[in-house]
Amino acid sequence: MLIDSHAHGDPDALDGDPRAYVDACRERGIEVIVLIKPLERCLRAVHRFGDFIIPVTRIDMDTAGPQQARDCIQAGCRGIKFIRLSPTWPSIGASFSALPCPRI
């Protein structure tokens, strides 16, 4: 199975039938893609493309806390990409290290 593990683009911008896009990708051997986008865009993509999308949301570590990470997983995201906008943030911090990781 091939997985496009870092898809770029805007799923909302795709013209045409999403099912045709998924079928064309699968005909070429790509079974699923990992989409790394903000939460709402991930959820819209899953709604539109179904199980073709593995949603991974981005969390800004300068403003988010552990509850936002939990909320993203509970909303249906399969993973989180922690981003750091402030160069003064030294690491992900102890508050995030205690979050349980769901198995996919």
Backbone bond lengths (Angstrom), bond angles and torsions (degrees), N, CA, C in turn:
res aa  C-N    CA-C-N  psi(-1)  N-CA   C-N-CA  omega(-1)  CA-C   N-CA-C  phi
1 M - - - 1.443 - - 1.518 108.47 -
2 L 1.322 116.53 135.11 1.454 121.88 174.54 1.517 109.44 -101.75
3 I 1.326 114.98 135.17 1.458 121.24 176.47 1.519 107.37 -123.92
4 D 1.325 116.46 123.78 1.462 120.23 171.50 1.518 104.83 -76.10
5 S 1.322 116.00 106.13 1.456 119.61 -168.15 1.518 114.79 -89.63
6 H 1.307 117.49 5.74 1.467 118.73 178.86 1.524 108.39 -159.94
7 A 1.304 115.60 76.38 1.460 120.48 -176.31 1.520 111.14 -81.76
8 H 1.317 115.71 135.81 1.457 122.16 174.17 1.523 108.07 -109.82
9 G 1.297 115.70 155.56 1.456 119.74 177.96 1.507 110.78 124.16
10 D 1.295 114.15 174.55 1.455 121.11 -178.02 1.517 108.58 -115.22
11 P 1.333 118.20 107.18 1.460 119.71 -179.32 1.517 113.20 -59.93
12 D 1.338 117.10 -26.51 1.465 120.17 178.12 1.519 111.99 -67.60
13 A 1.333 116.54 -21.81 1.465 120.13 -175.24 1.529 113.21 -86.96
14 L 1.311 118.21 -6.22 1.459 120.53 -178.91 1.517 110.40 -68.04
15 D 1.305 115.93 121.03 1.461 120.57 174.03 1.520 108.36 -84.72
16 G 1.282 116.19 147.24 1.454 119.60 176.15 1.513 112.93 96.98
17 D 1.303 113.76 -169.13 1.450 122.94 -174.64 1.529 110.98 -80.90
18 P 1.325 118.53 118.86 1.457 120.65 178.57 1.529 112.57 -59.01
19 R 1.332 116.21 -35.14 1.469 119.70 -179.92 1.540 110.47 -62.98
20 A 1.330 117.09 -38.31 1.466 120.43 178.39 1.533 110.62 -64.62
21 Y 1.322 116.77 -38.69 1.471 120.73 177.40 1.524 110.42 -63.74
22 V 1.325 116.37 -47.19 1.465 120.69 179.59 1.521 109.94 -61.28
23 D 1.313 117.64 -45.71 1.464 121.31 179.28 1.521 111.40 -59.73
24 A 1.348 116.84 -42.54 1.469 120.26 179.87 1.535 111.10 -63.92
25 C 1.318 116.46 -40.51 1.472 119.43 177.65 1.522 110.96 -64.64
26 R 1.316 115.93 -44.96 1.470 119.72 -178.79 1.524 112.30 -66.45
27 E 1.327 117.36 -32.50 1.466 120.33 174.91 1.518 111.07 -63.30
28 R 1.321 116.59 -27.01 1.466 122.02 179.06 1.531 112.02 -92.82
29 G 1.326 116.64 5.03 1.451 121.08 174.57 1.514 115.66 95.91
30 I 1.327 118.41 0.93 1.463 120.67 178.16 1.521 107.47 -92.96
31 E 1.321 115.99 110.21 1.461 121.21 -175.36 1.521 112.83 -83.00
32 V 1.332 117.06 -38.31 1.465 122.11 -178.52 1.525 108.45 -149.22
33 I 1.337 114.96 162.20 1.459 119.79 171.92 1.528 109.01 -126.36
34 V 1.311 115.06 150.53 1.457 121.91 172.56 1.519 105.81 -96.75
35 L 1.315 115.74 114.83 1.457 120.85 -178.65 1.521 108.90 -102.12
36 I 1.324 116.24 120.03 1.463 122.21 -179.29 1.518 107.67 -107.08
37 K 1.327 114.85 102.98 1.465 121.87 -176.24 1.527 109.05 -149.07
38 P 1.329 117.75 171.72 1.465 119.50 172.59 1.533 110.68 -59.77
39 L 1.323 116.04 157.55 1.460 122.12 -172.46 1.522 113.42 -51.40
40 E 1.313 118.05 -53.33 1.469 119.99 -175.26 1.524 111.78 -61.20
41 R 1.318 117.67 -38.03 1.467 120.15 178.90 1.528 110.53 -68.32
42 C 1.332 117.12 -38.41 1.465 120.28 176.13 1.524 110.91 -60.26
43 L 1.321 115.55 -46.13 1.457 119.15 -177.73 1.526 111.64 -66.29
44 R 1.325 117.56 -38.42 1.480 120.11 176.54 1.527 110.23 -63.93
45 A 1.325 116.94 -39.32 1.466 120.32 -179.79 1.524 111.09 -65.01
46 V 1.319 117.06 -42.45 1.466 120.11 177.83 1.529 109.95 -63.32
47 H 1.309 116.64 -41.13 1.467 119.96 178.03 1.530 110.59 -61.04
48 R 1.313 116.19 -39.05 1.468 120.78 -175.65 1.523 113.08 -82.09
49 F 1.354 117.38 -38.75 1.460 121.30 -172.28 1.530 114.05 -110.51
50 G 1.325 116.56 -3.15 1.461 119.79 176.52 1.516 113.83 65.76
51 D 1.333 114.96 -142.59 1.462 120.32 -174.21 1.530 113.37 -74.59
52 F 1.308 117.96 4.02 1.465 121.21 173.61 1.527 110.75 -70.87
53 I 1.320 117.22 -21.64 1.463 123.28 -176.66 1.523 110.37 -103.61
54 I 1.322 116.31 129.48 1.463 122.34 165.66 1.524 104.73 -103.49
55 P 1.335 117.30 106.58 1.465 119.69 -174.19 1.529 112.40 -81.05
56 V 1.325 115.16 126.92 1.463 122.80 174.80 1.523 106.29 -126.41
57 T 1.317 115.54 115.86 1.455 119.50 -177.44 1.529 110.64 -89.09
58 R 1.314 114.90 161.49 1.465 121.31 175.16 1.521 108.37 -104.22
59 I 1.320 115.33 140.41 1.457 120.89 176.07 1.521 108.46 -126.05
60 D 1.314 114.97 128.71 1.467 121.82 176.86 1.522 107.97 -79.95
61 M 1.306 116.41 111.64 1.461 120.78 -176.36 1.521 113.04 -69.75
62 D 1.316 117.73 -15.40 1.465 119.99 178.75 1.522 111.65 -75.54
63 T 1.332 117.19 -22.33 1.464 119.44 -175.43 1.523 113.61 -124.72
64 A 1.315 118.60 -18.42 1.464 121.39 -174.36 1.523 111.30 -92.00
65 G 1.300 114.07 161.70 1.451 121.41 174.50 1.515 109.91 -128.62
66 P 1.312 116.39 -179.68 1.465 120.32 -178.81 1.525 114.09 -57.87
67 Q 1.331 117.71 -33.05 1.464 119.09 -179.09 1.527 111.23 -65.02
68 Q 1.329 117.86 -37.12 1.462 119.45 177.56 1.526 109.97 -63.37
69 A 1.316 117.47 -38.97 1.465 120.41 177.53 1.528 110.12 -63.46
70 R 1.313 117.27 -45.55 1.472 120.47 177.30 1.533 110.98 -59.36
71 D 1.330 116.04 -44.11 1.463 120.59 -179.55 1.530 111.31 -59.57
72 C 1.307 117.18 -40.00 1.472 120.97 -179.90 1.525 111.06 -64.69
73 I 1.322 116.91 -44.00 1.466 120.48 178.46 1.524 109.91 -65.04
74 Q 1.332 117.10 -43.64 1.469 120.49 179.24 1.529 111.88 -64.82
75 A 1.330 117.23 -28.22 1.466 120.85 178.95 1.521 112.07 -75.44
76 G 1.336 117.30 -14.50 1.457 119.82 177.01 1.506 115.94 124.46
77 C 1.312 118.25 -3.01 1.462 119.15 177.59 1.521 109.37 -69.50
78 R 1.325 115.45 145.03 1.455 121.07 -177.83 1.524 112.10 -96.44
79 G 1.332 115.75 -7.69 1.456 119.91 178.56 1.512 109.77 -167.37
80 I 1.325 114.07 173.31 1.454 121.50 -178.69 1.519 108.94 -134.92
81 K 1.320 115.60 134.42 1.461 121.27 170.61 1.530 106.10 -104.03
82 F 1.312 115.63 116.31 1.459 120.23 178.11 1.521 108.10 -83.89
83 I 1.316 116.34 124.90 1.459 120.61 177.08 1.518 108.10 -112.36
84 R 1.285 115.42 155.25 1.455 121.44 -178.84 1.516 108.34 -127.66
85 L 1.304 116.44 111.72 1.455 120.50 -179.44 1.521 111.99 -90.05
86 S 1.326 116.74 -25.13 1.457 120.50 -177.97 1.523 109.89 -98.10
87 P 1.323 118.03 125.30 1.470 119.39 179.41 1.528 112.74 -69.22
88 T 1.334 117.59 -9.08 1.460 119.45 -179.42 1.523 113.00 -87.85
89 W 1.338 118.63 -8.57 1.461 121.20 179.81 1.529 108.23 -77.67
90 P 1.331 119.32 116.49 1.454 120.82 -172.54 1.521 115.55 -77.75
91 S 1.345 118.10 -30.10 1.460 119.62 -176.53 1.519 108.52 -163.40
92 I 1.340 116.94 -176.61 1.462 118.63 -179.54 1.512 111.86 -72.87
93 G 1.288 118.39 -16.03 1.461 120.80 174.98 1.511 113.53 83.62
94 A 1.297 115.29 154.63 1.459 121.73 -177.66 1.520 112.23 -65.38
95 S 1.334 118.41 -29.35 1.460 119.82 -176.20 1.524 112.02 -65.14
96 F 1.328 118.39 -29.72 1.463 120.62 178.76 1.518 112.07 -85.78
97 S 1.311 118.96 -24.69 1.460 121.21 -173.63 1.523 112.25 -67.30
98 A 1.313 118.73 -20.04 1.467 121.34 -178.10 1.529 113.03 -89.45
99 L 1.327 118.00 0.70 1.471 119.89 -179.07 1.518 110.78 -71.27
100 P 1.329 117.72 135.14 1.471 119.51 176.76 1.526 109.59 -72.30
101 C 1.299 116.51 142.95 1.464 121.95 178.36 1.519 108.89 -101.90
102 P 1.321 118.46 119.77 1.466 119.74 178.13 1.524 110.91 -71.06
103 R 1.302 116.23 147.05 1.462 120.96 176.01 1.517 108.40 -88.76
104 I 1.340 115.20 137.30 1.466 118.64 178.60 1.510 110.03 -113.14
